[in-house]
C-alpha cells in the first residue's frame, strides 16, 4: 500500500514545483518554460566541462568519455 501512495506524493510535489516555477516567472508559463530551457542548457554545459576535465583512467573508458591527450609524458 505504501508503494501506491509514493507516486501520488511524487506527483503532488512535482505539481507544486511546477506551480512554484510559474509563479516565480510572474504567472506566465511561456516565460517559465524559457527559463527552464535556459537553465537546462547551462547545466548541460557544466556537465560537458566536468566530463572533459575527468581523466581517462578515472572514468575507465566509459561510453561518452574520450581520452584527452595532454602535453605530459605520463
N, C-alpha and C positions, 0 to 999 in steps of 0.2 A: 504494500500500500504506500510505503514511503517513496518508491520509485515513480509511482503515478503522480505524486504531489510535486516532485522535483521539477519536471518540465514546466508546470504551471508557475512555479516560483521563478524559474529562469525566464519564462515568457513575461511575467509581470515585471521583473527587473529590467528586461530589455525594453519593454514598453515605457517604463519610467525613464530609462536612459534616452530613448528617442525623444520623448516629450521634453526632457531637460535640454537636449541639444537644440531642438526647435525653439524653445523659449529663450535660450541664450542667443539665438540669432533673430530676436525680435519677432518671433512667431512666423517667420517666413520659411517654409520648408525648402524652397529653392536655394536660399542662402545657406541653410543648414547642410544641404547636400553638397553644395560647392565647398563649404568649409571642411566637411569630412573628406572630400576628394583631395583637397589641398593637403590636409593632414596626412592622408594615406600616402601621397606622393613623397612628402617629407620623410615619413617613416621608411618607405622603400629605399630612398637614397641613403638613409642612415644604415639600413641593413646591408646595402651594397658596399658601403665604405667599411663596415665592420667585417664583412666576409672577405673583402680584399686584404684586410690587414692580418687575417689569420694565416699562420704558416701552414704550408702543405703538410708537414709532419703532424701538426696538431689535428687537422681535420681528416688525416689519413686518406686523402684522395676521394672523399665522398663526392657524390654527384653534385654538381653545382659549384664546386670549388676547383679552381685551377691552380697549378703550381706557378708561382711567380718567380722569375729569375731575379736574383739580387746580384749586386756587384761584388759580394764577398765570395770567397772560395770554399765556404762551409758547406 
